[in-house]
Amino acid sequence: RWTQFSTFCGLFLNGGHGERRMWMRSPEELEIVRDFSWLHHELVPYMYHYAVTASQGGRRLMTPLGDGAFHYLFGDNLLIAPIYRPGGEQTVHLPAGTWRYWFDDSVAIEGPAEFSRSYPKDEYPVYIREGAIIPMNISRDYTGIGANTWTGQLTLNVYPAASSTFTCFAPEDQAALTVDVTREDSLRISLEGAGRPYILRVYLENSPSEITFNDSPVDASAWTFSADEHRLLLRGPEGTTGTWRVR
């Protein structure tokens, strides 16, 4: 549980009480540590956004919430309800809005809501706000989000809502790439600023009938849709910014 808590913190620490030597862990525990440590690494672009904004006097990475024991927002888009007692039971308090569970985002939960449930050892109480844009670096398939072939591309996890914006900063020079998402009769995803290779990973209930990029049709061979995962995958033209429309 310390590993899972550290995943959604600015620093990843091998904390806790008692035995902490990795080679003394069971194979199951070691696999969980591996998965969550990789997830922390994948979330670096998301965390770096808040390092930049906090240094400019804006939003910091972690913000405590009034409701729920030790609940906090990890950035604007993730709510964490740490498990701080033995076992996997936790009572979660979700604020107003629509939320999805990180480890099974197929069901929307309308807040405000309060519920208790038991979390298996390889899961943790992490909830995604509808409208979230979560940039990630994916280079392994450990966490089940992407694949080894995604290395070197910025993965943009998008949970479309009426309107949302997120700015990604390159760590080497803080060059900004702003992602703007609106959803009305169609889904519009606009990228402006410092272009870089990217993959759009968009939560959608149904397969699109048409996709355009900068008003030009995108061939069906250029995108994939997984009905089981409710995911549309789009690979942006390398270094090119512009506007996607999904219908």
C-alpha positions in Angstrom: 0.0 0.0 0.0 3.0 2.3 0.6 4.1 1.7 -3.0 0.6 2.5 -4.3 0.4 5.7 -2.2 3.9 6.8 -3.4 2.8 6.3 -7.0 0.5 9.2 -6.7 2.9 11.5 -4.9 5.7 13.7 -6.2 8.3 11.4 -4.7 8.3 7.6 -4.9 9.4 6.2 -1.6 9.8 2.6 -0.3 8.1 3.5 2.9 6.1 1.7 5.5 6.8 -0.3 8.7 8.7 -3.6 9.1 10.4 -5.4 6.3 11.1 -3.2 3.3 13.9 -5.1 1.4 12.6 -5.8 -2.1 14.3 -9.2 -2.3 12.3 -10.3 0.8 8.9 -9.6 -1.0 6.7 -12.4 -2.3 6.5 -12.7 -6.1 3.0 -11.3 -6.0 4.1 -8.2 -4.0 7.2 -7.7 -6.2 5.0 -7.7 -9.3 2.7 -5.1 -7.7 5.7 -2.9 -6.8 7.0 -3.2 -10.4 3.6 -2.3 -11.9 3.1 0.8 -9.7 6.6 2.0 -9.9 6.3 2.0 -13.7 3.0 3.8 -13.4 4.6 6.5 -11.4 7.3 6.9 -14.1 4.6 7.0 -16.8 2.8 9.9 -15.0 5.9 12.1 -15.0 4.5 14.4 -17.8 1.3 14.9 -15.8 3.3 15.6 -12.6 5.7 18.0 -14.3 2.9 20.2 -15.4 2.2 20.9 -11.7 5.8 21.4 -10.9 5.8 24.2 -13.5 2.5 25.7 -12.4 3.5 25.6 -8.7 6.8 27.3 -9.4 4.8 30.1 -11.1 2.5 30.5 -8.1 -0.3 28.4 -9.4 -1.8 25.0 -8.8 0.4 22.5 -6.9 0.5 18.8 -7.4 -1.3 17.6 -4.2 -4.3 19.3 -2.6 -6.0 17.9 0.5 -9.8 17.6 0.5 -12.1 18.3 3.4 -14.2 15.2 3.0 -12.8 11.8 3.4 -10.0 10.6 5.6 -6.7 11.8 4.0 -8.3 12.2 0.6 -6.5 14.5 -1.8 -6.5 15.7 -5.4 -3.4 14.6 -7.4 -3.4 17.5 -9.8 -6.8 18.6 -11.0 -7.9 15.3 -12.4 -7.2 12.4 -10.0 -8.7 11.9 -6.6 -6.8 9.6 -4.2 -8.3 8.0 -1.1 -5.3 6.4 0.6 -5.7 3.0 2.3 -4.2 3.7 5.7 -5.4 0.7 7.8 -4.7 -3.0 7.5 -6.8 -4.7 4.8 -8.3 -3.2 1.7 -11.4 -1.6 3.0 -11.9 2.1 2.3 -14.7 4.7 2.4 -14.5 7.1 -0.6 -16.0 10.5 -0.8 -16.3 11.9 -4.3 -17.1 15.6 -4.9 -19.6 16.8 -7.4 -18.9 15.8 -11.0 -18.6 12.6 -12.9 -15.8 10.2 -11.9 -14.4 6.9 -13.1 -12.3 4.3 -11.3 -8.7 4.1 -12.6 -8.7 0.3 -12.7 -12.1 -0.1 -14.3 -13.2 3.1 -16.0 -16.2 1.6 -17.8 -18.7 2.9 -15.2 -19.3 6.6 -14.6 -20.0 7.6 -10.9 -22.0 10.7 -10.3 -20.8 12.8 -7.4 -21.2 13.9 -4.7 -21.1 10.3 -3.6 -19.9 8.3 -0.6 -19.4 4.5 -0.7 -17.3 1.8 0.9 -15.7 -1.1 -0.8 -12.8 -3.5 -0.5 -9.9 -3.0 -2.9 -7.8 -6.0 -4.0 -4.1 -5.9 -3.3 -3.2 -4.9 -6.9 -5.6 -1.9 -7.0 -5.9 1.4 -5.1 -8.7 4.0 -4.6 -7.9 6.3 -7.6 -10.7 8.1 -9.4 -10.5 10.1 -12.6 -12.5 13.3 -13.1 -14.6 13.4 -16.3 -12.9 15.9 -18.6 -9.4 14.8 -17.6 -6.5 15.1 -19.9 -3.6 13.0 -18.5 -0.3 13.1 -20.4 2.0 10.1 -19.9 5.2 8.5 -21.1 4.6 4.9 -22.0 7.5 2.7 -22.7 6.5 -0.7 -21.3 3.3 -2.8 -21.2 3.5 -3.4 -17.5 0.6 -1.2 -16.5 -1.7 -2.2 -19.4 -2.1 1.3 -20.7 0.1 1.1 -23.7 3.0 -0.9 -25.3 6.7 -0.9 -25.8 6.2 0.6 -29.2 4.9 3.8 -27.7 8.3 4.8 -26.5 9.3 8.4 -27.4 5.7 9.5 -27.9 3.6 11.5 -25.6 0.5 9.6 -24.7 -2.5 11.8 -24.1 -5.2 10.1 -22.1 -8.5 12.0 -22.7 -11.8 11.6 -20.9 -14.0 14.0 -23.0 -16.4 16.3 -21.3 -18.0 19.6 -22.4 -14.7 21.5 -22.3 -11.3 21.0 -20.8 -7.7 22.2 -21.3 -4.3 20.9 -20.3 -0.8 22.2 -21.0 2.1 19.8 -21.3 5.6 21.2 -20.6 8.8 19.7 -22.1 11.3 19.1 -19.2 14.3 20.2 -21.2 13.1 23.7 -22.1 9.5 23.9 -20.8 8.2 24.3 -24.3 4.4 24.2 -24.0 1.9 22.0 -25.9 -1.7 22.9 -25.1 -4.5 20.3 -25.5 -8.0 21.7 -25.7 -11.0 19.3 -25.8 -14.7 20.2 -26.4 -17.6 17.9 -26.8 -20.9 19.0 -28.3 -22.4 17.4 -31.5 -18.9 16.0 -32.2 -15.6 15.6 -30.3 -13.0 18.2 -31.0 -9.4 17.8 -29.8 -7.0 20.7 -30.6 -3.3 20.8 -30.1 -1.4 24.1 -30.2 2.2 25.0 -29.4 5.4 23.0 -29.4 4.7 20.0 -31.6 6.0 16.5 -30.7 5.1 12.9 -31.5 2.0 11.9 -29.6 -0.7 9.3 -29.3 -4.3 10.2 -28.4 -5.9 7.6 -26.2 -9.5 8.7 -26.0 -12.3 7.2 -23.9 -15.4 6.7 -26.2 -18.5 4.6 -25.8 -18.9 3.8 -29.5 -16.7 3.5 -32.5 -16.4 6.7 -34.6 -18.1 7.0 -38.0 -15.7 9.7 -39.2 -12.5 11.3 -38.1 -10.8 14.4 -39.6 -7.5 16.1 -38.9 -7.3 19.8 -39.9 -10.5 19.3 -41.9 -9.0 16.4 -43.9 -10.5 12.9 -43.6 -8.4 10.4 -41.7 -8.4 6.9 -43.3 -9.7 4.2 -41.1 -6.4 2.4 -41.2 -4.8 5.3 -39.3 -6.8 4.7 -36.1 -8.0 1.8 -34.0 -11.0 1.4 -31.6 -11.3 -1.2 -28.9 -15.0 -1.8 -28.0 -13.9 -3.8 -24.9 -11.7 -0.9 -23.5 -13.9 1.9 -25.0 -10.7 3.4 -26.4 -9.9 5.2 -29.6 -6.2 5.4 -30.5 -4.9 8.1 -32.9 -1.3 8.7 -33.8 -0.6 12.4 -34.5 1.5 13.3 -37.6 5.0 13.7 -36.2 5.7 17.2 -34.9 2.4 18.5 -36.3 -0.2 20.3 -34.2 -3.8 20.9 -35.3 -7.4 19.9 -34.7 -9.0 16.4 -34.7 -12.7 16.0 -35.1 -14.4 12.7 -34.1 -18.0 12.0 -35.1 
